[in-house]
Amino acid sequence: MNPINLTRRGAIGGMAAAVSAATLAKTATAQTGSGGATFPVILSTWDFGVAANDSAIARLRAGGPLLDAIEAGARVPEADLANHSVGKGGYPDRDGHVTLDAVIMDDAGRVGAVAALEDVTHAVSVARAVMDRTPHTFLVGEGARRFAFDQGFTREKLLTPEADAAWRDWLKTAEYRPIANTENRRRRPAPGSALDHDTIGIIGRGTDGRFAGACTTSGMAFKMRGRVGDSPQVGSGLFVEAGVGAATATGVGEEVTRIAGSARVVASMRAGMSPDAACREAVEHIVRLRGAAINGMQVGFIAIGAKGDVGAFALIPGFTYSVTGPDGRSTVRNSPYLRAAG
């Protein structure tokens, strides 16, 4: 089996046993021949990305390759029952089914993705199996589910009692209304409000200058059955390119998909923009394209450039992202944004 069995607690323990942050920080003073940093950089969306980053760094320190580290990081929120935007514990669609989407990609063009996957917690690892064990890049629905079981993944009930209760509350009014930035809300909004729970995107640059990334989600809460957002779509929720960088997106997936947002960010970096500027350009393009149709919505991007520089930009306030830099410590930053909410 390929799936990596790392928990949040295990990741922290692995970090403690690994090399010290001081050692990692010391290596940050060196530069590669091309001017890029020799330390790894991990970047992920939202506050809960800190635990994902820590797990990824622990895997790297244990000697694992970057792609394994990215997968390990994405698995942390997937298994967190308190996180209702990813994996087990995610809020269901409007018919009461929890369906998961995920993608994983490296800068050699290897890709695996799944969408509308049911009964398996770690969608990112099923996506990794699609990458490693099939000639395809994307499996969906019942086919993805059958493939997962054929590969030895455990069948699990994903609808938790808390998520089930939230769905039953929503059914009282069946009001489908996305709310921006709910990923960082620690308490559930009042019954009757549909939640725009979204995704975690995690991207990384290794010490060798190679890139990898993943994106995993349970999708928009109480979505129409069969709805798939940007998260598992290469070029929309995630894009990685050798020698250029990596980008991932969050927010209302339909708006990201309209412009192939992550691919656009990477293309802008290829053209010479910084990660910050490239993320901003994508957000501004959405605004030009959609105008008043996106009032009150959130869209955000994060990116890592060729030399390990990072950037982010969002449509409205509230988007946060987690950065793990040369000292091995993960911190949360507030993203710059284009305009006030409302």
N, C-alpha and C positions, 0 to 999 in steps of 0.2 A: 504493500500500500504506500502510496505517495503522500497522503495528507499528513501534515505536521501536527503533532499533538502538543500544543503549547497553550497553557492557560495564562491569565494575567499574573497570578501568583508565581507560576513557574518562570515566567519571563523575568520578573523582578529578581527572583532567586538566581536565575542564570546570570543576570547582570552583576550581581554581587560577587559571584564566583569568577567572573571574567576579569580581563585586564582593567586597571583603574582608569578613571576618567582623565587623570593627570597624564597617563601614558598616551592616551588618544589625543589629548590636547597638544602634547609635545609634537606629535607627528603632523599636526596642522600647520606648523611653521615651515614645513618643507613644501616645495612646489614640484610638479611634474615638468618634464621638458617642454610641454605645450603651454605651460602657465596655469594649468588647472590644479585644484587642491587635491592632496593625496589622502584626505580623510573622507569617510562616507558622509553623505547628506541624506536624511530621510525627511520627507514632508508629507503631511496628511491633513485632511479637512476636519474641522471642528475640534472642540475641547477633548472629546473622547479619543482623538487621534494620538494623544500622549501615550496611552497604554499600548496602542498599536505600534507607535514608533519605538517604544522601549523594547517591545518584543522583537522587532526587526533588528535593532542594534544588538540585542543579546544573541540573536542567531548569527549575525556577522562576526561577533567576537568569538563565538564558538567555532568559527571556521567555515560556516556555511556560505554558499554563493548568494549573490544579491537577490536572485529570483526567489530562492527559498526564504530569504529574510522578508521580502515583500509579502509573500503568501502567509508567513507566520504572523506578520503584523495585521493583516486583514482578518485573520481568524479570531483575533482577540474580541473585537466588537461583535462578530458573528455569534460568539458563544455567551455574550453578556446579556443576561435576561433583563437587566435594567435598561438596555438600549432598545428602543422600539422602532429604530429605523433600519436595523441590519439583522439578518440571521434569525436565530431562534428568539422568540419574544417580539419579533416585528409585528406591526399591526396588519390585519388582513385586508383583503379586497372587500368590496361591498357585499359579496356573497359569503364572506366568512372564511376564505381560504388564504393562508399565508403563502405567498409565492416570492421566490428569490431570484435575483439577477446578479451576475458577476462576470468580470472579465479580468484576465491577467495577460501581460505582454512584456516582451523584452525587446532590446534594440536590434536584435537580429531578425526581427519580423515574425517571431514565433508568437502565436496568439491562441488563446482558448477562451470561450465564453459560453455562458448558459443564461437562459431566460425562462421565466414562468416555471421555475423548478420548485417542486413540492416535496416535503417529507425528508429533506436532508438539510442539516444545519449549515455545513460549510460549503456554500456555493462556490467560493473562490477555489477550493481544492478540487471540486468537480470540474470547474473551468480549467484548472491546471492539468487534470487528467485528459480533458479534451485536447489540450495542447500537446501533451506528451504521448498519448496513446491512440490518437485517431488521425486520419488525413484531413480532418475538418477543422474549422475554427469556431463554429457556433452550433450548439444544440439547444432545442427549446422544448418546453412542455413535457408531455409524457415521454417523448424520446430521451430528453435529458434525464428524467427521473429513472427510466429503465437503465440507461447507461450507468448512472451512479450506482444503482444496486448491483449491476453486473460487475462493477469495479470494486465491490466490497464495502461501499459506504453504508453506514448504519441508517436504518429507517427510524425516523423520530417524528413525534407529534410536535409541530412548530407553534401551534396556537396555544399560548399560555393562558392561565386563568385571568391574568390582568389584561392581556390583549383582547381576550374574549369579552370581558366586561366592558372595555372601551368600545368595542364594536357594537355590543347590544345597546349601550347608551346612545351611540350614533344612530342606530336604527330607529330610535324614537322620533327623530326628525329627518333623518337621511339627508342632512345638509352637507353637500360636497363642496367644501370651501378651504382651499389650501391656505396655510398660515406661514408666513416667512419665519425662518430661523428657529423653528421648533426643535431642531437638533440640540440646541443648547438649553432648552427648558427642562428643568428638573422635575416639574410637576405637570401633570396632565391638565390641559385646559378644560373648561366646563363641558359637561356632556352636551352633545349636539354639534360640536365643532369638528370638522374633518381636519386631520393633521397632515401637514405637508412634510412628514418625515421622509428622509431622503437617503443618504448614502455616506459611506466613507470611501474616499479616494486616497490612495497612498502611493507615493512615487519615491524613487531613490536613485542616487548616483553612487557607484562604488568607487573604491580607491583607484581602480584602473580606468575610471572615466566612462564606464558602461552604465546604461540606464535600464530600469525596469519599473513596472507599475501594476497596480491592481485597483479595481473598483468593485464594491459589493454593496447590495442594498435589498431591503424588502419592499422598496418602492413607496409610492405615495399612499398614505393610509386611506383605506376605503375606496381605492381606485376601482374603475371598471374592471371586471374580470378579463384578463388577457392583455391589459395595458402593460406596455414596456416603455420605460423612459430612456434616458441617454446612457445610463450607467454601464450596461453591458456592450454598448456599441462602440467599437473601435473608431476613433476619430471624433466621437461625441463626448462620452464620459471619460475617455482615456486615450492618450496617444504618446508614443515613445519613439524617438529617432536617434540613431547612433550619431555621435558627434555634434548633436544639436541640443537635445534635452528631452524633457518629459512634462506633461501637463495633465491635470485632471479637473473635473468640474463638479459642482454641487448646485442645489437649488431646484427650480422647476425644470425637469428634464426635457420637456417639450421645447422649451426655449433654447436650450443648449443644442438639441438635435437639429433645430432649424438651420443652424449655421455651422454644423460639424465643429463645435466649439473648441475642443481640445486640439484637434488637428490644426485649427486656425491659429491657436496660440503658438504651437510649435513652428508652424510656417512663418509666423512673424519673428520668432527668435532666429530661424534660419536666415531671414532677411536682415538681421542685425539688431532687432529690438532686444532690450533687456527683458527678463521675465516679468517684472512689474508692468512695463509698457505693453508687452504682448497681451497680458491678462486684461489690462485696461482697454486695449483696442477691441478685444472680443466683446466685452461688455458694452462698449459704445456702439458697436455694430448692431447688437441686439436691440438697443434703444432706437437706433435709426430705422431698423427694420420694422419694429413692432409698435413703437409709439405708446399711446395710452393703453394699449391692450395688456401691457405688463405692469401697470400701476399696482403697487402693493406686493409684487412678487420679488423673490430673491433669486439671483444667479451669481455664482462666484467661481473663480478659477484660481488654481495655484500652479506654479511651474518651477522647474529647476533648469538652469541654463548649462551650457557646455562646461563651464569652469566651476560649477557648484554653487553659483549665485541663485538666490531664490526670490520669488515674487508672488504677489497675490493681488486680486482686485475683485470687488463685488458691486452689485447694482445698488444695494441699500445697506445701511448699517446693520451690524449684528453678526456678520460672518466672521468666524475665527478659524485659525489654522494652527497646526502643531509642527514645530521645527526641531529637529535634532541636528546639532552642529558639531564642530570639532571637539568639544569637550565631552561629547557623549550624552549631554543632558537635553531633555525635551522641554520646550517651553511653548506656551500658547501666545499667539499674537492676534491682535485685532486687524482685520483686513481694511485697507483703504477702500473707499466706496465712491460711487458717482453722485448720488443724490440722496436727500433725506427720504425716509420712509413716508408713505402716505400718498 
